[in-house]
Amino acid sequence: MDSNTKITVIGGGNGGFATAADLKVRGFDVTLFEFPEFKQSIQEIMELGGINLEVLESTGLKGGFAKLDKITVDMEEALADADVIFVIVPAFGQDNVARNCAPYLKDNQLIVLEPGNFGGSISFFNELKQAGCNKNVIIAETDCMIYATRKKDATTTWIRGYKQGMGLSAFPSINTDIALEKIRKIYPTITKRNNVLETGMSNPNTIAHVPIMLFNLGMIDNKMDVLMYHTAFSKSIGKIVAKLDEDRLSVNKSNVVDLKPMSEVCNTWYAYQGAGGDTLQESNATNPIYAWSKLPKDINHRYITEDVPYGLIPMCEFLEKFGGECSHIKAVLDIADAVSDKDLHKGARSLSSLKIDSFDSKQLNHYLTYGE
């Protein structure tokens, strides 16, 4: 651990609280930023001066009171001394973060989207460029958020899962080794992905959350109190998820990404906490850390409103363009469109919005590597 590393966490949600609290307890200098319009979510910790951290023993983490160095709604103040900036906001908020960061970034800062979802780092890069930011910053992203966590109340967060061996790539990927050197001082087990589309499509939330929600509509509509992974993620739904994973893996022949089965991804992360099984359903349904995870009681939850437009929709478009299979993903998308109260395609990430729609595989690989 490099105690000289100064960290800024952008986002006052579950992930932001967990990241700020854990890293402060481990001895880092930590600033937590939230946008002024969401100040209420950090008001009580501003008054307290920090966050109460509780952890599940199997994570190997240490709990305690995390007295943060700064808690602020001033972006300039938040970024002034930061070495590493974790952006932990919903995917639909990442571009807004980029626009607000742009005037205050400094050379050699590392920005990590946790996670990026499909193309998050590319979109962030484009927004910085459009905002006129010419600083020499590195933009990277992870497969997923490193913690499985929830706030217990306005000043207390509880971490029950801590992913080992999670993947990271920078955009462009020529910067990945530099990013890894910095990030491994904070999270030593982080592994290298080939590019940011590989990280985006290694997030299990995209292919697991959506079917679990769509095929448990009766329980959601009736607001039943049900465990999401141990109960609602049934073997039959597991078969649907397996078909989505087959679609996802079919794009490996594009020579742009090298994806691993989602069961392998999740077992790598959580084997030390008890995960195992040949399928993603088996891994999730038996993982002890999910003994407290409840099925949402509203279909208009981010498991649909985020994971569809920032995960499944652009993934499906990518599969179609580069010769992969996507018939099962399309079927699930049709059902999501039918039951959602929102237009999930409106504003969704796309190859066009990422400005990569005209590339063939060779051109795309060059762009992902060099950013040009």
C-alpha positions in Angstrom: 0.0 0.0 0.0 1.2 3.5 -1.0 -0.1 5.8 1.7 1.1 8.8 -0.4 -1.6 8.0 -3.1 -4.4 10.5 -2.9 -7.8 9.2 -3.9 -11.0 11.0 -4.9 -14.2 9.0 -5.1 -16.9 10.6 -7.2 -20.4 9.3 -6.2 -22.2 9.2 -2.9 -24.1 5.9 -3.5 -23.5 2.4 -2.2 -20.3 1.9 -4.2 -18.9 5.4 -3.4 -19.4 5.0 0.3 -17.8 1.5 0.4 -14.8 2.6 -1.7 -14.2 5.7 0.4 -14.6 3.9 3.7 -12.5 0.9 2.9 -9.6 2.8 1.3 -9.6 5.3 4.2 -9.6 2.5 6.8 -6.6 1.0 4.9 -4.7 4.3 5.3 -5.2 6.2 2.0 -5.9 9.9 1.8 -9.5 9.9 0.6 -11.9 12.6 -0.7 -15.5 11.9 -1.4 -17.4 14.1 -3.9 -21.1 14.2 -4.6 -22.9 16.6 -6.9 -24.6 19.5 -5.2 -28.1 18.4 -6.3 -27.5 15.1 -4.4 -26.0 16.7 -1.3 -28.7 15.2 0.9 -27.1 11.7 0.4 -23.8 12.9 2.0 -25.2 15.5 4.4 -25.0 13.3 7.5 -21.5 12.0 6.8 -20.4 15.6 6.2 -21.6 16.4 9.7 -20.1 13.2 11.2 -16.8 13.6 9.3 -16.7 10.1 7.9 -18.4 6.8 7.3 -19.0 3.8 9.6 -17.7 0.7 7.8 -19.0 -2.8 8.6 -17.7 -5.9 6.7 -18.5 -9.5 6.4 -15.6 -11.4 7.9 -15.0 -13.6 4.8 -14.0 -10.5 2.8 -10.8 -10.2 4.7 -11.4 -6.4 5.0 -11.3 -4.4 8.2 -14.2 -2.4 9.5 -14.2 0.7 11.6 -14.8 4.4 11.4 -13.4 6.0 8.3 -12.6 9.7 9.0 -12.4 11.0 5.4 -10.0 13.8 4.5 -12.6 15.7 2.6 -16.3 15.4 1.8 -17.3 18.0 -0.7 -19.8 19.1 -3.4 -17.1 21.2 -5.1 -15.5 19.4 -8.1 -12.5 21.7 -8.3 -11.7 21.0 -4.6 -12.3 17.3 -5.0 -9.9 16.9 -7.9 -7.2 19.4 -6.8 -4.8 16.9 -5.3 -6.1 13.6 -6.6 -3.7 10.9 -8.0 -6.5 8.4 -8.7 -10.1 9.3 -9.3 -12.8 6.6 -9.0 -16.0 7.4 -10.9 -18.7 5.3 -9.2 -22.0 6.5 -10.6 -24.6 4.8 -12.8 -23.6 4.4 -16.4 -26.1 7.1 -17.5 -24.2 9.6 -15.3 -20.7 9.0 -16.5 -20.7 11.5 -19.4 -22.0 14.2 -17.0 -19.1 13.5 -14.7 -16.7 13.8 -17.6 -18.1 17.2 -18.5 -17.9 18.5 -14.9 -14.3 17.1 -14.4 -12.9 18.5 -17.6 -12.0 22.0 -16.4 -10.2 20.7 -13.3 -8.2 17.7 -14.4 -4.4 17.6 -14.2 -1.7 15.8 -16.0 -0.9 12.2 -14.9 -4.2 11.7 -13.0 -5.7 8.2 -13.4 -9.5 8.1 -13.8 -11.1 4.7 -13.2 -14.8 4.0 -14.1 -16.1 1.3 -11.8 -17.5 -0.2 -13.8 -17.4 1.1 -17.4 -20.3 -1.0 -18.8 -20.2 -1.2 -22.5 -17.9 1.5 -23.9 -17.9 3.7 -20.8 -14.2 4.7 -21.1 -14.6 5.5 -24.8 -17.6 7.7 -24.1 -15.8 9.4 -21.2 -12.8 10.0 -23.4 -15.0 11.6 -26.1 -16.7 13.8 -23.6 -13.4 15.1 -22.2 -12.2 15.8 -25.7 -15.4 17.6 -26.7 -15.2 19.7 -23.5 -11.7 20.9 -24.6 -9.7 18.9 -21.9 -6.2 18.4 -23.2 -4.6 17.1 -20.0 -2.5 14.0 -20.1 -4.9 11.8 -18.0 -5.3 8.1 -18.2 -8.9 6.7 -18.4 -9.5 3.1 -17.3 -12.4 0.9 -16.3 -13.0 -2.3 -14.4 -15.3 -5.3 -15.2 -17.6 -4.5 -12.3 -17.6 -2.7 -9.0 -15.1 -4.4 -6.7 -17.4 -4.5 -3.7 -20.8 -6.1 -3.1 -22.2 -3.6 -0.7 -25.2 -1.7 0.6 -25.7 1.3 2.9 -27.3 0.3 6.2 -28.3 3.9 6.9 -27.1 7.4 6.1 -23.7 7.0 7.8 -23.0 3.3 7.7 -22.1 1.0 4.8 -21.7 -2.7 4.8 -19.4 -4.7 2.5 -20.2 -8.3 2.1 -18.3 -9.1 -1.0 -14.8 -8.2 -2.3 -13.8 -9.3 -5.7 -10.4 -10.9 -6.2 -8.8 -10.9 -9.7 -11.2 -8.4 -11.3 -10.2 -7.2 -14.8 -9.1 -3.7 -15.8 -8.2 -2.0 -19.1 -7.4 1.5 -20.1 -8.6 3.4 -23.1 -6.5 3.4 -25.1 -5.0 0.2 -24.0 -1.4 1.3 -24.5 -1.9 2.9 -21.1 -3.2 -0.2 -19.4 0.2 -1.2 -17.8 0.6 2.3 -16.4 -2.9 2.2 -15.0 -2.3 -1.2 -13.5 0.9 -0.1 -11.8 -1.0 2.6 -10.0 -4.2 0.7 -9.3 -2.4 -2.4 -7.9 -1.1 -0.2 -5.1 -4.8 0.1 -4.1 -6.2 -3.2 -5.3 -3.3 -5.7 -5.6 -5.2 -8.5 -7.3 -6.6 -6.5 -10.3 -5.8 -8.3 -13.6 -5.3 -7.1 -17.1 -7.9 -7.1 -19.9 -7.0 -6.6 -23.5 -9.2 -3.6 -24.1 -12.2 -1.7 -22.7 -14.8 -3.6 -24.7 -13.5 -6.8 -23.0 -14.0 -5.3 -19.6 -17.5 -4.0 -20.6 -18.6 -7.4 -21.8 -17.1 -9.2 -18.7 -19.7 -7.7 -16.4 -22.1 -10.5 -15.3 -24.7 -8.0 -14.3 -25.7 -7.5 -18.0 -26.7 -11.0 -18.7 -27.8 -12.0 -15.2 -29.8 -9.1 -13.8 -32.1 -8.6 -16.8 -33.5 -12.2 -17.0 -33.8 -12.5 -13.3 -36.0 -9.4 -13.3 -38.0 -10.3 -16.4 -38.8 -13.8 -15.4 -39.9 -13.0 -11.9 -42.4 -10.3 -12.8 -45.1 -11.7 -10.6 -43.0 -11.5 -7.5 -41.8 -8.0 -8.5 -45.3 -6.7 -9.2 -46.6 -8.1 -6.0 -43.6 -6.7 -4.1 -42.7 -10.0 -2.6 -39.8 -10.3 -0.2 -37.5 -12.7 -2.1 -33.8 -13.4 -2.2 -32.6 -12.4 -5.7 -29.8 -15.0 -6.3 -30.6 -17.8 -3.8 -34.3 -18.0 -4.7 -35.3 -15.9 -7.8 -32.3 -17.0 -9.8 -33.7 -20.5 -10.5 -32.3 -23.3 -12.5 -34.7 -22.5 -15.4 -33.7 -18.9 -15.5 -30.1 -20.1 -15.3 -30.7 -21.9 -18.6 -31.8 -18.6 -20.2 -28.7 -16.8 -18.8 -26.5 -19.6 -20.2 -28.0 -18.9 -23.7 -27.2 -15.2 -23.3 -23.7 -16.1 -22.3 -23.4 -18.3 -25.4 -24.4 -15.3 -27.5 -21.8 -13.2 -25.7 -19.0 -15.7 -26.2 -19.8 -16.1 -29.9 -18.1 -12.7 -30.5 -14.7 -14.1 -29.6 -14.3 -15.1 -33.2 -14.2 -11.3 -34.1 -10.6 -11.1 -32.8 -11.5 -8.0 -30.9 -12.2 -9.5 -27.5 -11.3 -12.7 -25.7 -14.1 -13.3 -23.3 -14.3 -16.0 -20.6 -17.5 -17.8 -19.5 -19.3 -15.8 -16.8 -19.3 -18.7 -14.4 -15.5 -18.6 -14.6 -15.4 -14.9 -14.1 -17.5 -15.0 -11.0 -15.9 -18.0 -9.5 -12.5 -16.3 -9.9 -13.8 -13.3 -8.0 -15.5 -15.1 -5.2 -14.1 -18.6 -4.8 -12.3 -17.6 -1.6 -15.7 -16.5 -0.2 -17.4 -19.8 -1.1 -18.5 -19.4 -4.7 -18.4 -22.4 -7.1 -20.3 -24.3 -9.7 -20.3 -25.0 -13.4 -22.8 -22.3 -14.4 -23.4 -18.7 -13.4 -26.6 -19.7 -11.8 -24.9 -22.3 -9.6 -22.2 -19.8 -8.7 -24.6 -17.1 -7.7 -27.3 -19.3 -6.1 -24.8 -20.9 -3.7 -22.6 -17.9 -3.0 -22.8 -17.1 0.7 -22.4 -13.4 0.2 -25.8 -13.3 -1.6 -27.7 -14.5 1.5 -28.9 -10.9 2.0 -29.5 -9.8 -1.7 -33.2 -9.1 -2.3 -35.1 -9.0 -5.6 -36.2 -5.5 -6.4 -39.9 -4.6 -6.0 -40.1 -2.3 -9.0 -39.4 -3.2 -12.6 -38.1 0.3 -13.3 -34.9 -0.6 -11.4 -31.4 0.0 -12.6 -31.2 -3.8 -13.2 -33.3 -2.9 -16.2 -32.9 0.8 -16.8 -29.1 0.6 -16.7 -28.2 -2.9 -17.6 -30.3 -2.9 -20.8 -29.4 0.4 -22.5 -25.7 0.4 -21.3 -25.1 -3.3 -21.5 -27.4 -5.6 -23.5 -28.4 -3.1 -26.3 -24.8 -2.1 -27.4 -23.6 -5.7 -26.8 -26.3 -7.0 -29.2 -25.3 -4.3 -31.8 -21.6 -5.3 -31.4 -22.4 -9.0 -31.8 -24.4 -8.3 -35.0 -21.7 -6.2 -36.6 -18.9 -8.6 -35.9 -20.5 -11.9 -36.7 -21.6 -13.1 -33.3 -24.9 -14.7 -32.3 -27.5 -12.6 -30.6 -30.9 -14.3 -31.1 -31.3 -15.0 -27.3 -30.3 -11.4 -26.3 -32.8 -10.0 -28.9 -35.6 -12.1 -27.4 -34.8 -10.8 -23.9 -34.6 -7.3 -25.2 -38.1 -7.7 -26.8 -39.5 -8.7 -23.4 -37.8 -5.9 -21.6 -39.2 -3.4 -24.1 -42.7 -4.8 -23.6 -42.7 -4.5 -19.8 -40.7 -1.4 -19.2 -42.3 1.9 -18.6 -39.4 3.6 -20.3 -38.0 3.7 -23.8 -34.9 1.6 -23.2 -33.4 2.4 -26.6 -33.7 6.1 -26.3 -30.3 7.4 -25.3 -28.8 3.9 -25.1 -25.1 3.5 -25.8 -24.5 2.4 -29.3 -21.6 1.9 -31.7 -22.6 5.2 -33.3 -22.7 7.2 -30.1 -19.2 5.8 -29.3 -18.1 6.7 -32.8 -16.9 3.2 -33.6 -19.7 2.1 -35.9 -17.7 2.5 -39.1 -14.7 0.4 -38.0 -13.9 -3.1 -39.2 -12.2 -5.4 -36.7 -8.7 -4.3 -37.7 -9.6 -0.6 -37.4 -11.4 -1.2 -34.1 -8.4 -3.0 -32.6 -6.2 -0.1 -33.6 -8.5 2.4 -32.1 -8.9 0.5 -28.8 -5.1 0.3 -28.6 -4.1 3.7 -29.6 -7.2 5.9 -29.3 -6.9 7.2 -32.9 
